[in-house]
Amino acid sequence: MKHIAFLLFISTVTLQAQEAKWYTDFDKAKKIAQRQGKPIIMYFTGSDWCGPCKMLKKDLWETDKFIQQADDFVLLEVDIPFREDIISPEQKKKNMKLQDKYNKDKSFPTVLLLDSNGKRKDEVSGYSMLRDTAPYYAFFNKARRSR
């Protein structure tokens, strides 16, 4: 009986520790999306300065509910931090090019749906102090239906 309880405990801890797989390289994410036939979720964040982005990370991206759905997409994080020690200068340059192409309004947080070729299909942006993630889940559900 102790062994069964221990195994249940370990499996619960393992499930809780799982995270969604996020890519930071657009070309790699696109290749994986093409190979797997999945759309890309492109997330623009300012990880060190954007308050709503920090809340969205906790309220959405790190939740079990989202993690269970994450495998339906290839996830791409495009971080535009102020601090220079968060990402490499090369990555920052790549991210700024992605921002110029996909997030011209420089709105944070912004989540885009791209097809596997990188073509923009849909978008949801912003996150209020109400901390309502329902618009994001509706966005993901719509993305699944349009595949």
CYANA upper distance limits for C-alpha pairs under 8 A (distance plus 0.5 A):
  1 MET  CA      5 ALA  CA      6.82
  2 LYS  CA      6 PHE  CA      6.58
  3 HIS  CA      7 LEU  CA      6.63
  4 ILE  CA      8 LEU  CA      6.67
  5 ALA  CA      9 PHE  CA      6.67
  6 PHE  CA     10 ILE  CA      6.66
  7 LEU  CA     11 SER  CA      6.61
  8 LEU  CA     12 THR  CA      6.63
  9 PHE  CA     13 VAL  CA      6.72
 10 ILE  CA     14 THR  CA      6.59
 11 SER  CA     15 LEU  CA      6.65
 12 THR  CA     16 GLN  CA      6.72
 13 VAL  CA     17 ALA  CA      6.63
 14 THR  CA     18 GLN  CA      7.04
 16 GLN  CA     64 ASP  CA      7.76
 18 GLN  CA     67 ILE  CA      8.13
 19 GLU  CA     62 GLU  CA      7.40
 19 GLU  CA     67 ILE  CA      6.79
 20 ALA  CA     61 TRP  CA      8.20
 20 ALA  CA     62 GLU  CA      8.24
 20 ALA  CA     67 ILE  CA      5.84
 20 ALA  CA     70 ALA  CA      6.55
 20 ALA  CA     71 ASP  CA      8.22
 21 LYS  CA     70 ALA  CA      8.39
 21 LYS  CA     75 LEU  CA      7.23
 22 TRP  CA     74 VAL  CA      8.07
 22 TRP  CA     75 LEU  CA      5.44
 22 TRP  CA     76 LEU  CA      6.01
 22 TRP  CA     77 GLU  CA      6.81
 23 TYR  CA     28 LYS  CA      8.17
 23 TYR  CA     29 ALA  CA      6.73
 23 TYR  CA     74 VAL  CA      8.38
 23 TYR  CA     75 LEU  CA      6.54
 23 TYR  CA     76 LEU  CA      5.22
 23 TYR  CA     77 GLU  CA      6.67
 24 THR  CA     29 ALA  CA      8.27
 24 THR  CA     76 LEU  CA      6.10
 24 THR  CA     77 GLU  CA      5.85
 24 THR  CA     78 VAL  CA      6.85
 25 ASP  CA     29 ALA  CA      6.70
 25 ASP  CA     76 LEU  CA      7.84
 26 PHE  CA     30 LYS  CA      6.55
 26 PHE  CA     76 LEU  CA      7.41
 27 ASP  CA     31 LYS  CA      6.73
 28 LYS  CA     32 ILE  CA      6.76
 29 ALA  CA     33 ALA  CA      6.56
 29 ALA  CA     40 ILE  CA      7.95
 29 ALA  CA     74 VAL  CA      6.93
 29 ALA  CA     75 LEU  CA      7.89
 29 ALA  CA     76 LEU  CA      7.11
 30 LYS  CA     34 GLN  CA      6.62
 30 LYS  CA     40 ILE  CA      7.91
 30 LYS  CA    116 SER  CA      6.28
 30 LYS  CA    117 ASN  CA      6.86
 30 LYS  CA    118 GLY  CA      7.12
 31 LYS  CA     35 ARG  CA      6.62
 31 LYS  CA    116 SER  CA      8.25
 32 ILE  CA     36 GLN  CA      6.47
 32 ILE  CA     74 VAL  CA      7.78
 33 ALA  CA     37 GLY  CA      6.02
 33 ALA  CA     38 LYS  CA      5.34
 33 ALA  CA     39 PRO  CA      6.60
 33 ALA  CA     40 ILE  CA      7.06
 33 ALA  CA     73 PHE  CA      8.26
 33 ALA  CA     74 VAL  CA      6.43
 33 ALA  CA    116 SER  CA      5.45
 33 ALA  CA    117 ASN  CA      8.46
 34 GLN  CA     38 LYS  CA      7.26
 34 GLN  CA    116 SER  CA      5.51
 34 GLN  CA    117 ASN  CA      7.44
 37 GLY  CA    116 SER  CA      7.29
 38 LYS  CA     72 ASP  CA      7.22
 38 LYS  CA     73 PHE  CA      5.99
 38 LYS  CA     74 VAL  CA      6.94
 38 LYS  CA    115 ASP  CA      7.95
 38 LYS  CA    116 SER  CA      6.72
 39 PRO  CA     72 ASP  CA      8.38
 39 PRO  CA     73 PHE  CA      5.93
 39 PRO  CA     74 VAL  CA      6.77
 39 PRO  CA    113 LEU  CA      7.35
 39 PRO  CA    114 LEU  CA      6.29
 39 PRO  CA    115 ASP  CA      5.20
 39 PRO  CA    116 SER  CA      5.68
 39 PRO  CA    147 ARG  CA      8.25
 40 ILE  CA     73 PHE  CA      6.12
 40 ILE  CA     74 VAL  CA      5.20
 40 ILE  CA     75 LEU  CA      6.36
 40 ILE  CA     76 LEU  CA      7.45
 40 ILE  CA    112 LEU  CA      8.45
 40 ILE  CA    113 LEU  CA      6.32
 40 ILE  CA    114 LEU  CA      5.47
 40 ILE  CA    115 ASP  CA      6.58
 40 ILE  CA    116 SER  CA      6.81
 40 ILE  CA    118 GLY  CA      8.06
 41 ILE  CA     73 PHE  CA      6.86
 41 ILE  CA     74 VAL  CA      6.64
 41 ILE  CA     75 LEU  CA      5.46
 41 ILE  CA     76 LEU  CA      6.51
 41 ILE  CA    111 VAL  CA      7.16
 41 ILE  CA    112 LEU  CA      6.21
 41 ILE  CA    113 LEU  CA      5.46
 41 ILE  CA    114 LEU  CA      6.92
 42 MET  CA     75 LEU  CA      6.78
 42 MET  CA     76 LEU  CA      5.24
 42 MET  CA     77 GLU  CA      6.45
 42 MET  CA     78 VAL  CA      7.48
 42 MET  CA    111 VAL  CA      6.08
 42 MET  CA    112 LEU  CA      5.52
 42 MET  CA    113 LEU  CA      6.93
 42 MET  CA    114 LEU  CA      7.77
 43 TYR  CA     75 LEU  CA      8.23
 43 TYR  CA     76 LEU  CA      6.61
 43 TYR  CA     77 GLU  CA      5.35
 43 TYR  CA     78 VAL  CA      6.29
 43 TYR  CA    109 PRO  CA      7.71
 43 TYR  CA    110 THR  CA      6.40
 43 TYR  CA    111 VAL  CA      5.03
 43 TYR  CA    112 LEU  CA      7.02
 44 PHE  CA     77 GLU  CA      6.77
 44 PHE  CA     78 VAL  CA      5.31
 44 PHE  CA     79 ASP  CA      6.43
 44 PHE  CA     80 ILE  CA      7.91
 44 PHE  CA     99 GLN  CA      8.35
 44 PHE  CA    103 ASN  CA      8.35
 44 PHE  CA    108 PHE  CA      6.78
 44 PHE  CA    109 PRO  CA      6.11
 44 PHE  CA    110 THR  CA      5.65
 44 PHE  CA    111 VAL  CA      6.81
 45 THR  CA     50 CYS  CA      7.61
 45 THR  CA     53 CYS  CA      6.32
 45 THR  CA     77 GLU  CA      7.85
 45 THR  CA     78 VAL  CA      6.75
 45 THR  CA     79 ASP  CA      5.40
 45 THR  CA     80 ILE  CA      6.65
 45 THR  CA     81 PRO  CA      8.30
 45 THR  CA    108 PHE  CA      6.32
 45 THR  CA    109 PRO  CA      5.77
 45 THR  CA    110 THR  CA      7.67
 46 GLY  CA     50 CYS  CA      5.50
 46 GLY  CA     53 CYS  CA      7.14
 46 GLY  CA     79 ASP  CA      6.03
 46 GLY  CA     80 ILE  CA      5.35
 46 GLY  CA     81 PRO  CA      5.36
 46 GLY  CA     82 PHE  CA      8.06
 46 GLY  CA    108 PHE  CA      7.46
 46 GLY  CA    109 PRO  CA      8.08
 47 SER  CA     53 CYS  CA      7.16
 47 SER  CA     54 LYS  CA      7.09
 47 SER  CA     79 ASP  CA      6.83
 47 SER  CA     80 ILE  CA      7.63
 47 SER  CA     81 PRO  CA      6.22
 48 ASP  CA     81 PRO  CA      6.13
 48 ASP  CA     82 PHE  CA      7.22
 48 ASP  CA     83 ARG  CA      7.59
 49 TRP  CA     81 PRO  CA      7.34
 49 TRP  CA     82 PHE  CA      7.41
 50 CYS  CA     54 LYS  CA      6.93
 50 CYS  CA    108 PHE  CA      7.56
 50 CYS  CA    109 PRO  CA      8.25
 51 GLY  CA     55 MET  CA      6.87
 52 PRO  CA     56 LEU  CA      6.54
 52 PRO  CA    108 PHE  CA      8.16
 52 PRO  CA    109 PRO  CA      7.28
 52 PRO  CA    126 GLY  CA      7.83
 52 PRO  CA    127 TYR  CA      6.04
 52 PRO  CA    128 SER  CA      7.34
 52 PRO  CA    129 MET  CA      8.20
 53 CYS  CA     57 LYS  CA      6.64
 53 CYS  CA    108 PHE  CA      7.34
 53 CYS  CA    109 PRO  CA      5.85
 53 CYS  CA    127 TYR  CA      8.03
 54 LYS  CA     58 LYS  CA      7.06
 55 MET  CA     59 ASP  CA      6.43
 55 MET  CA    131 ARG  CA      7.98
 56 LEU  CA     60 LEU  CA      5.88
 56 LEU  CA     61 TRP  CA      7.25
 56 LEU  CA    127 TYR  CA      7.44
 56 LEU  CA    131 ARG  CA      8.14
 56 LEU  CA    133 THR  CA      8.41
 57 LYS  CA     61 TRP  CA      5.33
 57 LYS  CA     62 GLU  CA      6.52
 58 LYS  CA     62 GLU  CA      5.93
 58 LYS  CA     63 THR  CA      7.65
 59 ASP  CA     63 THR  CA      7.07
 59 ASP  CA    131 ARG  CA      7.71
 59 ASP  CA    133 THR  CA      7.69
 60 LEU  CA     65 LYS  CA      8.49
 60 LEU  CA     66 PHE  CA      6.79
 60 LEU  CA    133 THR  CA      7.02
 61 TRP  CA     66 PHE  CA      6.55
 61 TRP  CA     67 ILE  CA      7.66
 62 GLU  CA     66 PHE  CA      7.61
 62 GLU  CA     67 ILE  CA      7.50
 63 THR  CA     67 ILE  CA      6.70
 64 ASP  CA     68 GLN  CA      6.56
 65 LYS  CA     69 GLN  CA      7.34
 66 PHE  CA     70 ALA  CA      6.46
 67 ILE  CA     71 ASP  CA      8.13
 70 ALA  CA     74 VAL  CA      8.20
 70 ALA  CA     75 LEU  CA      8.07
 72 ASP  CA    144 ARG  CA      8.09
 78 VAL  CA     95 ASN  CA      6.21
 78 VAL  CA     98 LEU  CA      8.20
 78 VAL  CA     99 GLN  CA      8.49
 79 ASP  CA     92 LYS  CA      8.23
 79 ASP  CA     95 ASN  CA      7.22
 80 ILE  CA     92 LYS  CA      7.31
 80 ILE  CA     95 ASN  CA      7.25
 80 ILE  CA     96 MET  CA      7.73
 81 PRO  CA     86 ILE  CA      7.47
 81 PRO  CA     87 ILE  CA      8.32
 84 GLU  CA     88 SER  CA      7.92
 84 GLU  CA     89 PRO  CA      8.02
 87 ILE  CA     91 GLN  CA      6.67
 87 ILE  CA     92 LYS  CA      6.90
 88 SER  CA     92 LYS  CA      6.67
 89 PRO  CA     93 LYS  CA      6.69
 90 GLU  CA     94 LYS  CA      6.88
 91 GLN  CA     95 ASN  CA      6.54
 92 LYS  CA     96 MET  CA      6.56
 93 LYS  CA     97 LYS  CA      6.90
 94 LYS  CA     98 LEU  CA      6.89
 95 ASN  CA     99 GLN  CA      6.62
 96 MET  CA    100 ASP  CA      6.65
 97 LYS  CA    101 LYS  CA      6.83
 98 LEU  CA    102 TYR  CA      6.29
 98 LEU  CA    103 ASN  CA      7.88
 99 GLN  CA    103 ASN  CA      5.13
 99 GLN  CA    104 LYS  CA      6.67
 99 GLN  CA    106 LYS  CA      7.57
100 ASP  CA    104 LYS  CA      5.68
102 TYR  CA    120 ARG  CA      8.32
103 ASN  CA    107 SER  CA      7.30
103 ASN  CA    110 THR  CA      8.19
107 SER  CA    125 SER  CA      7.52
107 SER  CA    126 GLY  CA      7.81
108 PHE  CA    125 SER  CA      7.34
108 PHE  CA    126 GLY  CA      6.67
109 PRO  CA    125 SER  CA      6.18
109 PRO  CA    126 GLY  CA      5.75
109 PRO  CA    127 TYR  CA      7.46
110 THR  CA    123 GLU  CA      7.71
110 THR  CA    124 VAL  CA      6.51
110 THR  CA    125 SER  CA      4.61
110 THR  CA    126 GLY  CA      6.77
111 VAL  CA    123 GLU  CA      6.19
111 VAL  CA    124 VAL  CA      5.85
111 VAL  CA    125 SER  CA      6.45
112 LEU  CA    120 ARG  CA      7.49
112 LEU  CA    121 LYS  CA      7.96
112 LEU  CA    122 ASP  CA      6.29
112 LEU  CA    123 GLU  CA      4.85
112 LEU  CA    124 VAL  CA      7.02
113 LEU  CA    120 ARG  CA      6.60
113 LEU  CA    121 LYS  CA      5.91
113 LEU  CA    122 ASP  CA      5.55
113 LEU  CA    123 GLU  CA      6.55
113 LEU  CA    143 ALA  CA      7.72
114 LEU  CA    118 GLY  CA      5.71
114 LEU  CA    119 LYS  CA      5.63
114 LEU  CA    120 ARG  CA      4.98
114 LEU  CA    121 LYS  CA      5.85
114 LEU  CA    122 ASP  CA      7.74
115 ASP  CA    119 LYS  CA      5.82
115 ASP  CA    120 ARG  CA      7.16
115 ASP  CA    121 LYS  CA      7.25
123 GLU  CA    139 PHE  CA      8.46
124 VAL  CA    135 PRO  CA      8.28
124 VAL  CA    136 TYR  CA      7.60
124 VAL  CA    139 PHE  CA      7.67
127 TYR  CA    131 ARG  CA      7.19
127 TYR  CA    132 ASP  CA      8.10
128 SER  CA    132 ASP  CA      7.82
133 THR  CA    137 TYR  CA      7.03
134 ALA  CA    138 ALA  CA      6.59
135 PRO  CA    139 PHE  CA      6.61
136 TYR  CA    140 PHE  CA      6.77
137 TYR  CA    141 ASN  CA      6.61
138 ALA  CA    142 LYS  CA      6.58
139 PHE  CA    143 ALA  CA      6.66
140 PHE  CA    144 ARG  CA      6.77
141 ASN  CA    145 ARG  CA      6.85
142 LYS  CA    146 SER  CA      6.76
143 ALA  CA    147 ARG  CA      7.11
